[in-house]
Structures are given as structure tokens and as C-alpha cells.
Amino acid sequence: MQFRDYLDDLVRATGFLSRLPLPARHFDGHDGSLSRASAMFAASGLLIAMPAGLLVLLLAALEANAALSALLTLVVLIGTTGALHEDGLADSADAFGARGGRDHMLAIMKDSRIGAYGVLALMTTFALRAVALTIIIAATGGLNALFILLGIAAVSRAAMTWHWSRLPPARADGVASSVGAPEPAGARFAVLTGAGLFFAFTFLATGPLTAIAALAAVAVAAAQWTAAVRARLQGHTGDTIGATQQVTETAGLATLALLL
């Protein structure tokens, strides 16, 4: 592919995963498929996390309180994505928490209402991420916190592509099915770039051993979540793909905070 093709894929992936304003020319004539663009999910994570990361850097320069900085950072991050991944987590939690078989779980995922399990999942992951970010900002400083945010954004979105590629669609009329499946080479590229970016940024911020441990935690979280989805749904949905981002981001940030 030419450079223009990579740029188109990056912009299309970022447009799907966020609400960032992007040039319309990259979407002209595009059929909405993400089969090729999913390879750039990890790289798009850098763009998506940049506003929140720059805010961390600014607040650190102003010597702002670490806890308040962490909360504001999460607000910006959620605003940038339009709570896309949080919505997937909430729907997945409601479905997995309910009693019933596969069809009942899929019906719950299509329901726009949120239940108790979804609320608890959002509260838990938000609290874990907020506390972890507070520790990271206080222990490493603004620049290193920026590095960590960029790294976790990249690897958690690479995990989305991996989860997506490892399972068939759970339903033929779902969002994930309608935009196609990741190309095998693209899925490998996303995983390699996500893992590489995470390790590089986290290595700079915390050192090699902590970076390796956090990367392992992300990998285990992605594998365990994917195994649970396979066992209960026999396939992915847009919600389980979005939940993968939240599960792996929370696991990575919590591990880093525990080790600092």
C-alpha cells in the first residue's frame, strides 16, 4: 500500500473510534468497511489519547492536585470517544450478569437501557482507572503520565482488533458484522504495533520490568475476556469489542499503579 492508503486507514479508524473532527476527504467513496482500517486501531489510539495526555501535562506544569487531574483526564478521554467503549462495557456486563442463554444475552445487548450490572461495571472500571491514574501522575509526573496514557490507548485498541479477529460474529446483523472482519495480516499488525508502542512508552516512563509486567496483564485480560465471550456467546459483538478496550485499559493502568 501507498502512504495515502495508510493515512486513509488511520483517519477512518480514528473516525470510527472517536468524535474527533477529521477531514471528510478520507471518507469520500468509502463503503464503511473496517477490515483494512482495523490494522490502524493501535495507531489511532495515540490520536485519541493525545488531548487527555496534553491535559495531564498542562495540569502537572500547573502543579494541580493529582486526583483532580486524573478525573479531568478521564472526562476528556470519555468525551473524545463519546463513551463508545463504556457503552460496550455496560451492555456486555448487563448481558453477562443476566440469567439466560445466548439469545437472551444478545437481546439484552441490543436494549439501549442500562441495568444494575452495567452501572456497577462502569463504576468499578471508572474508579479503578481514576485511582490508578492518580497514583501514576503522583509517582511519575506529567510527562511520564502522558507516555503511559498514549501507550495504554494504543495497546487497548490493538486488543479490540485481536478480540474481533479471534471470534466470529455472534449475529449476522450486528454492527461488528456489518463493517467486516479484520484482515489476518492487519490484525497481526495492530497487535504488534499496539504492544510495541505500549512497551516503548511505558519503558520510558517506568522502566523495562514494569512495562513487561503491565503488558502481560493486558494480554491476560484480553485472553480471559475473549475466552469468556467465546464460552457464553460463541462470537463477538460490537459491545464485546468495545468492552475489550475497557477491560484491557483498566488492567494495564491498575497493574502499573500497583507496581509504582
C-alpha positions as CSV (number, residue, x, y, z in Angstrom):
1,M,0.0,0.0,0.0
2,Q,1.0,3.6,-0.5
3,F,1.3,6.2,2.2
4,R,-2.1,7.6,1.3
5,D,-3.7,4.3,2.0
6,Y,-2.2,4.1,5.5
7,L,-3.3,7.6,6.2
8,D,-6.8,6.9,5.0
9,D,-7.0,3.8,7.2
10,L,-5.7,5.8,10.2
11,V,-8.3,8.5,9.8
12,R,-11.1,6.1,9.2
13,A,-10.2,4.1,12.3
14,T,-10.0,7.2,14.3
15,G,-13.3,8.4,12.9
16,F,-14.9,5.2,13.9
17,L,-13.4,5.1,17.4
18,S,-13.8,8.7,18.4
19,R,-15.6,12.0,17.9
20,L,-12.5,13.9,16.8
21,P,-13.1,16.2,13.8
22,L,-11.4,14.7,10.7
23,P,-11.0,15.7,7.1
24,A,-14.0,14.5,5.0
25,R,-11.9,13.7,2.0
26,H,-10.6,10.5,3.7
27,F,-14.2,9.1,3.7
28,D,-15.2,10.0,0.2
29,G,-16.3,6.9,-1.7
30,H,-15.6,4.6,1.3
31,D,-18.1,1.8,1.9
32,G,-17.8,1.9,5.7
33,S,-15.7,-1.3,5.9
34,L,-13.1,-1.5,8.7
35,S,-11.5,-4.8,7.5
36,R,-8.3,-3.0,6.5
37,A,-8.6,0.1,8.7
38,S,-8.7,-2.1,11.9
39,A,-5.0,-2.6,11.4
40,M,-4.6,1.0,12.4
41,F,-6.6,0.8,15.6
42,A,-3.4,0.9,17.8
43,A,-2.1,4.0,16.0
44,S,-5.5,5.7,16.2
45,G,-5.3,5.2,20.0
46,L,-2.4,7.7,20.0
47,L,-4.5,10.4,18.4
48,I,-7.5,9.7,20.6
49,A,-5.5,9.8,23.8
50,M,-3.5,12.9,22.9
51,P,-6.0,15.6,24.1
52,A,-6.2,13.9,27.5
53,G,-2.4,13.4,27.6
54,L,-1.7,17.0,26.9
55,L,-4.2,18.0,29.6
56,V,-2.2,15.9,32.1
57,L,1.0,17.6,31.0
58,L,-0.6,21.0,31.4
59,L,-2.1,20.3,34.9
60,A,1.2,18.8,36.0
61,A,3.0,22.0,35.0
62,L,0.5,24.0,37.0
63,E,1.1,21.6,40.0
64,A,-2.6,20.7,40.1
65,N,-3.8,18.0,42.5
66,A,-3.1,14.5,41.1
67,A,-6.6,13.1,41.9
68,L,-8.4,16.1,40.3
69,S,-6.0,15.8,37.3
70,A,-6.9,12.1,36.9
71,L,-10.6,12.8,37.0
72,L,-10.4,15.6,34.4
73,T,-8.2,13.4,32.2
74,L,-10.8,10.7,32.2
75,V,-13.6,13.2,31.4
76,V,-11.7,14.4,28.4
77,L,-10.9,10.8,27.3
78,I,-14.5,9.8,27.6
79,G,-15.6,12.9,25.8
80,T,-13.2,12.2,22.9
81,T,-14.6,8.7,22.4
82,G,-18.2,9.7,23.1
83,A,-18.2,6.9,25.7
84,L,-18.2,4.4,22.9
85,H,-16.2,1.8,24.8
86,E,-18.0,2.4,28.1
87,D,-21.3,1.8,26.3
88,G,-20.0,-1.6,25.1
89,L,-18.8,-2.5,28.6
90,A,-22.1,-1.6,30.2
91,D,-24.1,-3.6,27.7
92,S,-21.8,-6.6,28.0
93,A,-21.9,-6.5,31.8
94,D,-25.8,-6.5,31.7
95,A,-25.8,-9.4,29.3
96,F,-23.2,-11.5,31.2
97,G,-24.8,-10.7,34.5
98,A,-28.3,-11.8,33.5
99,R,-29.6,-15.3,33.7
100,G,-30.4,-16.9,30.4
101,G,-28.9,-18.3,27.3
102,R,-27.2,-16.8,24.3
103,D,-30.2,-15.4,22.6
104,H,-31.3,-13.7,25.8
105,M,-27.8,-12.2,26.2
106,L,-27.9,-10.8,22.6
107,A,-31.3,-9.3,23.2
108,I,-30.0,-7.5,26.3
109,M,-27.1,-6.1,24.3
110,K,-29.5,-4.6,21.8
111,D,-31.5,-2.9,24.5
112,S,-30.5,0.7,24.9
113,R,-31.4,0.7,28.6
114,I,-28.7,0.1,31.3
115,G,-29.1,-2.3,34.1
116,A,-27.6,-2.8,37.5
117,Y,-24.7,-4.9,36.2
118,G,-23.8,-2.2,33.6
119,V,-23.9,0.5,36.2
120,L,-21.7,-1.5,38.6
121,A,-19.2,-2.3,35.8
122,L,-18.9,1.4,34.8
123,M,-18.5,2.5,38.4
124,T,-15.8,-0.2,39.1
125,T,-13.7,0.5,36.0
126,F,-14.0,4.3,36.3
127,A,-12.9,4.1,39.9
128,L,-10.0,1.8,39.2
129,R,-8.8,4.0,36.3
130,A,-9.2,7.2,38.3
131,V,-7.3,5.8,41.3
132,A,-4.6,4.2,39.1
133,L,-4.1,7.5,37.1
134,T,-3.9,9.4,40.4
135,I,-1.1,7.1,41.6
136,I,0.7,7.3,38.2
137,I,0.5,11.1,38.0
138,A,1.8,11.5,41.5
139,A,4.5,8.9,41.2
140,T,5.9,9.6,37.7
141,G,4.9,13.2,36.8
142,G,3.1,14.8,33.9
143,L,5.4,13.7,31.0
144,N,5.5,10.1,32.1
145,A,1.8,10.0,32.7
146,L,1.4,11.3,29.1
147,F,3.6,8.5,27.8
148,I,1.6,5.9,29.8
149,L,-1.8,7.3,28.5
150,L,-0.5,7.0,24.9
151,G,0.8,3.5,25.4
152,I,-2.3,2.2,27.1
153,A,-4.6,3.8,24.5
154,A,-2.6,2.0,21.7
155,V,-2.5,-1.4,23.2
156,S,-6.1,-1.5,24.4
157,R,-7.3,-0.7,20.9
158,A,-5.0,-3.3,19.5
159,A,-6.7,-5.7,21.9
160,M,-10.0,-4.7,20.3
161,T,-8.7,-5.8,16.9
162,W,-7.3,-9.1,18.3
163,H,-10.6,-9.9,20.1
164,W,-12.5,-9.1,16.9
165,S,-10.3,-11.3,14.8
166,R,-10.3,-14.3,17.2
167,L,-14.1,-14.8,17.2
168,P,-16.8,-15.0,14.5
169,P,-19.8,-12.5,14.6
170,A,-22.3,-13.5,17.2
171,R,-25.1,-12.2,15.0
172,A,-25.2,-11.5,11.3
173,D,-27.0,-8.2,11.6
174,G,-24.7,-6.6,14.2
175,V,-22.5,-3.5,13.8
176,A,-19.3,-5.5,14.0
177,S,-20.5,-7.9,11.3
178,S,-21.6,-5.0,9.0
179,V,-18.2,-3.4,8.9
180,G,-16.4,-6.6,8.1
181,A,-13.7,-8.7,9.9
182,P,-10.1,-7.6,10.4
183,E,-7.7,-9.0,7.7
184,P,-5.3,-11.5,9.3
185,A,-2.3,-9.5,8.4
186,G,-3.9,-6.3,9.6
187,A,-4.8,-7.9,13.0
188,R,-1.2,-9.0,13.4
189,F,0.0,-5.5,12.5
190,A,-2.4,-4.0,15.1
191,V,-1.2,-6.3,17.8
192,L,2.5,-5.8,17.1
193,T,2.2,-2.0,16.9
194,G,0.0,-1.8,20.0
195,A,2.3,-4.0,22.0
196,G,5.4,-2.2,20.7
197,L,4.0,1.3,21.4
198,F,2.9,0.3,24.9
199,F,6.2,-1.2,25.8
200,A,8.2,1.7,24.3
201,F,6.2,4.4,26.1
202,T,5.9,2.5,29.4
203,F,9.6,1.7,29.3
204,L,10.4,5.4,29.1
205,A,8.0,6.1,31.9
206,T,8.6,3.3,34.4
207,G,11.4,1.0,33.2
208,P,11.5,-2.4,31.5
209,L,10.3,-4.7,34.2
210,T,7.2,-2.7,35.0
211,A,6.5,-2.4,31.3
212,I,6.7,-6.1,30.7
213,A,4.5,-6.9,33.7
214,A,1.9,-4.4,32.6
215,L,1.9,-5.7,29.0
216,A,1.5,-9.3,30.4
217,A,-1.5,-8.1,32.5
218,V,-3.1,-6.6,29.4
219,A,-2.5,-9.8,27.4
220,V,-4.1,-11.9,30.1
221,A,-7.1,-9.6,30.5
222,A,-7.7,-9.7,26.7
223,A,-7.3,-13.5,26.6
224,Q,-9.6,-14.2,29.6
225,W,-12.3,-11.8,28.4
226,T,-12.2,-13.3,24.9
227,A,-12.4,-16.8,26.3
228,A,-15.5,-15.8,28.4
229,V,-17.2,-14.3,25.3
230,R,-16.4,-17.4,23.3
231,A,-17.9,-19.6,26.0
232,R,-21.1,-17.6,26.5
233,L,-21.8,-16.1,23.1
234,Q,-19.7,-18.2,20.7
235,G,-18.8,-14.9,18.9
236,H,-18.1,-11.2,19.2
237,T,-20.4,-8.2,19.1
238,G,-19.7,-4.5,18.8
239,D,-20.3,-4.4,22.6
240,T,-17.8,-7.1,23.4
241,I,-15.2,-5.4,21.2
242,G,-15.7,-2.1,23.0
243,A,-15.6,-3.9,26.4
244,T,-12.3,-5.3,25.4
245,Q,-10.8,-1.8,25.3
246,Q,-12.2,-1.0,28.8
247,V,-11.1,-4.3,30.3
248,T,-7.5,-4.1,29.0
249,E,-7.1,-0.4,29.7
250,T,-8.2,-0.9,33.3
251,A,-6.0,-4.0,33.7
252,G,-2.9,-2.1,32.4
253,L,-3.4,1.0,34.4
254,A,-4.1,-0.9,37.6
255,T,-1.1,-3.0,37.2
256,L,1.2,-0.1,36.6
257,A,-0.2,1.7,39.6
258,L,0.4,-1.4,41.8
259,L,4.0,-1.6,40.7
260,L,4.9,2.1,41.1
